[in-house]
């Protein structure tokens, strides 16, 4: 039985998925502004990644 669990863990390690690095996004403009200040970003724009008809926002900070 011990060999099965060891074999399963080795197989799980081989199947690791490498995720693409995504931009940091926020639900509110206040949170985006706070994060930009913490990162010492002085010139930036806030871009809503969802369309204007959507009820929720997905905001990303874009440096100028």
ZAVODO-250220 format. One line per 8 residues: their letters; for each residue x, y negated, z negated of C-alpha. Coordinates in steps of 0.25 Angstrom, whole numbers, plus 5000, padded with zeros to 4 digits. Layout:
N
A = X,Y,Z; ...
END
This chain:
64
XXXXXXXX = 5000,5000,5000; 5011,4990,4997; 5017,4992,5011; 5004,4987,5017; 5003,4974,5009; 5018,4972,5013; 5015,4975,5027; 5003,4965,5027
XXXXXXXX = 5011,4954,5021; 5022,4955,5032; 5012,4955,5043; 5005,4943,5037; 5018,4936,5037; 5021,4939,5052; 5007,4933,5056; 5009,4919,5050
XXXXXXXX = 5003,4908,5058; 5011,4895,5060; 5001,4884,5060; 5003,4871,5068; 5006,4859,5060; 4993,4850,5060; 4992,4835,5057; 4987,4831,5043
XXXXXXXX = 4973,4827,5043; 4963,4821,5033; 4948,4820,5031; 4949,4805,5027; 4956,4793,5031; 4960,4790,5017; 4967,4803,5015; 4974,4801,5028
XXXXXXXX = 4979,4787,5024; 4983,4792,5011; 4991,4803,5017; 4998,4794,5027; 5002,4785,5016; 5008,4797,5008; 5016,4800,5020; 5021,4786,5022
XXXXXXXX = 5015,4784,5036; 5012,4769,5038; 5007,4769,5052; 4996,4779,5056; 4983,4781,5062; 4972,4790,5057; 4966,4799,5068; 4953,4807,5066
XXXXXXXX = 4955,4820,5073; 4940,4823,5074; 4931,4816,5083; 4923,4804,5079; 4910,4812,5078; 4914,4821,5068; 4909,4819,5054; 4923,4822,5047
XXXXXXXX = 4937,4817,5050; 4950,4823,5052; 4960,4812,5051; 4975,4813,5055; 4986,4803,5052; 4994,4799,5065; 5006,4791,5063; 5009,4779,5073
END
